[in-house]
Amino acid sequence: MIARAWADLRDAARRLRAAKGFTLFAMLTLGVAIGLNVLAFTAFDAVALHTLEVREPSMLRRAVRDAQGPFTLDEVTDLRGSIGVPLAGVSDVMPVTERMMGPMTAAFALPGLFELLGLSPSRGHLVIGAEPRRMPSLVMSHQLWASRFHSDVTIVGKRLVVNDIVVRVAGVTPPTFTGTGASPIVPDLWLPAELMSRVIGDEQGDASGAHVFKALVRLTSASQEREVSDALSMVARSPIRLRPVSLMDAADTPEFRRTTVAVLSAFALVLLVACINLAMLMRARVEARRKDIAIRISLGATPRRITLQLLGESVLVGLGGGVIALGIVGAVVRFGWSALLEVLAHQSKMEGLSIAIAPAVDGRVILYTLGVATIAGVVSGLGAARSGAAIDANLVFAPRRTLRGGARRLGVRRLLLVLQVASSIALLAMGTVIARGDTLMIGRESAEITFPVVPMVAAFALGGIALMLALSGSVGLLTYAVGARSREFAIRTLMGASRSGLSWLALQHELRAIMCGGVLGSVVVLLVTRELSVLWTTLVVVGGIMTAGTVAPLRRIAHSARHPAAHRA
Amino acid sequence: MANTLSLPGRAPTAVRTTVPVIALNGIGMTYGTGRVEMHALREVNLEIIRGEYVAVTGPSGAGKSTLLSILGLIDLPTSGTYQLAGEPTAKLSRSARAKTRNSQIGFVFQSFNLIDELSALDNVAMPLTYRGGLSAGECRNRAMKALETLGLSDRADSLPAELSGGQQQRVAIARAIVGEPQIIIADEPTGNLDSNTSRQIRRLLSALHVGGMTVVLATHDESHIHDATRVVRLIDGCVIEDSRELRVPAVVA
């Protein structure tokens, strides 16, 4: 069974190698569409699926009360004294200023936070203290220590002046620790909660009454959850639930889940369109290989085996697309993410921030990519595989029947092509407008785009993807239509039709769809940007690329006209 | 070329039984429905005994290919019954027919029907790869033996396009016999070959017959008719002549 599957895959690989142009085009199309999905998943993975880098994160819980949001310092201190399991409080991340080093970020914590998290220090001891008559101590993040203090080995015991309060450095966190999830920003310093009023009190009034603290609980067994939440609810006099901790608390909200589902679904739709386009191309390939498949059936290949063999081909294309997708995502994560952070830091005038979110192509992302790529391959190839398995083996006796007559109804797919062409024109034109730093006109209001990089890259990327989809859709439709009319073209050739006449005949329907898409896209561009010159440039680019996409299918017309069976058509 | 072709794993046999390996009863084949109907075969009754060499002949459009297609389980007749090796075939699914075809029938076609992108060896091994239960190495070994039998072991790695017409047809015959089928179905096997090469192919088919195989061959070629032990003539889908000589044929010189 496995040997047979392996042999089928090798056979499929050989057939794909023989059709390099098709294979590359199909893999690129799928790769870009899969890449978009994997990118979204990578972001989701980085935000929601990574746990805190602490000891046994599965036993750690966040106490959440629905009504009043985060706790005040007094509330969290009360909670801490009232239950039998360890509880620590830590505040949101706040901006502070150190006399020598300038702006930084800090979180305020009750004593015992780092013991509860179970971290081992890079330097010193992870002790936050504000005992009377002693100098308060803080814990420094590894990121700050490495970047601003150049990993100074004598850091422990040094004094920092944070918003005019002198604090001693007790220790440095381990490099993997990125905070407790209240914010994607990693605090540079952890200061004693008792200092909060003194450190930031001037700016925020009575800081001790601010609802900025979250309570973390470490369970000793999972069965304790109910008991602990009941005890906490009693003390707080309002219902408290225990939620698992994650890298970003915001990932544990219905809004986040809704957005994630919306983004993943939208990108899945893009992938579906790519699959539909590719499916046409695959069917066209099966059409062209009807004779080969008929031979295999005559030699005893069962319909199931033919289906599996053809599916093997499309799954390989899907996996190839998956590898391309991983390459794209790897490049975006490597270069795009740091560029985005720099841009955001520059915009928010907060350079040197450490961010807890670090998207990476990890095992989960690779697994997700392989899954999506396999599904995309199966979806793209299922129609072709089924039509291949249904091929009439009688073709082995009658060569002339390898030529097909009559165009098929392809209405829905042509409509899809119209939309793809329109959206590629609209998105590319908007990208150009933003890139030139022009003003986007929406209706009569002008909206100044103050920060063009992100929308520009997005518009170009989406425009490029839409164009790629349009191209694959057009090539797929045309190849299929030409294959389906090979017999008609052969007869017309015998009757004296010229190649250009046949090309025009084959192109008519697709041209109409492309032109409809062009008109629709132009209307959108004019409504939004009112930029005629940009529109012309975009139309020339899109038109040129779409024209280039007709070359290969049209060459097939010449082939079917030369086909020996044409003389018997 | 040896007078008898010894097949891999099969001893030549001169013993002919009278059990019909193929039994067609009232077979009809109609294409199209409604007002335009084309009767490709009408009421064909035919019993072919194991080891016979049957030449099916007749003008173009007489129904020869349709008959071969039904015998090869590629098409189902629209009427009548077909028993292959004593088993009725009417209720077989497409998959079951494919499996039966794979194990019992070998095909040789006019246009060779080799897969262009596969080497001669891979083309010959293909029926075995569809059989299941054989390792890839075993398939290739058996395919190599079949190619050796046909004198083509030195061309095992060649693509069909690199072979002459006669060589391609010999590869196709190797592919037909590699699975040790009971029946060889050949459709105008020399139709695309010159007279010299045709003679070689005729010799091969006769040798297969002498080796014990049942050969059913559709042909226009009178010389083939001389090779056969039985001639079935079709016109307009009807059998108009069925002459049988109960002899082992003289092997073509």
Contacts between the chains, C-beta under 8 A, distances in Angstrom:
chain1	res1	chain2	res2	distance
A	3	B	135	6.0
A	3	B	136	6.2
A	4	B	129	7.4
A	4	B	132	6.5
A	6	B	136	8.0
A	7	B	129	5.9
A	7	B	136	5.6
A	14	B	117	6.6
A	14	B	118	8.0
A	15	B	117	6.6
A	18	B	117	5.1
A	291	B	113	7.6
A	292	B	115	5.5
A	292	B	116	7.7
A	295	B	113	4.7
A	295	B	114	7.9
A	295	B	115	6.3
A	296	B	115	7.7
A	296	B	126	7.0
A	296	B	130	7.4
A	297	B	74	7.7
A	297	B	98	6.6
A	298	B	72	6.9
A	298	B	74	6.1
A	298	B	101	7.0
A	298	B	107	5.6
A	298	B	113	7.6
A	299	B	101	7.5
A	299	B	102	6.7
A	299	B	107	7.1
A	299	B	126	5.6
A	299	B	127	4.6
A	299	B	130	6.2
A	299	B	175	7.3
A	300	B	98	5.2
A	300	B	99	6.5
A	300	B	101	4.8
A	300	B	102	2.3
A	300	B	103	7.3
A	300	B	127	5.6
A	300	B	130	4.6
A	300	B	131	7.0
A	300	B	179	7.7
A	301	B	98	6.2
A	301	B	102	7.9
A	301	B	130	4.7
A	302	B	94	7.2
A	302	B	95	4.2
A	302	B	98	4.3
A	302	B	99	6.6
A	302	B	130	7.5
A	303	B	94	5.2
A	303	B	95	6.1
A	303	B	98	7.2
A	304	B	95	6.3
A	305	B	98	7.9
A	305	B	130	6.2
A	393	B	74	4.4
A	394	B	65	8.0
A	394	B	69	5.4
A	394	B	74	5.8
A	394	B	75	6.1
A	396	B	74	7.4
A	396	B	107	7.0
A	396	B	109	5.8
A	396	B	113	5.4
A	397	B	65	4.2
A	397	B	68	6.7
A	397	B	69	5.9
A	397	B	74	7.9
A	397	B	109	7.3
A	397	B	187	5.7
A	398	B	65	6.7
A	399	B	111	5.8
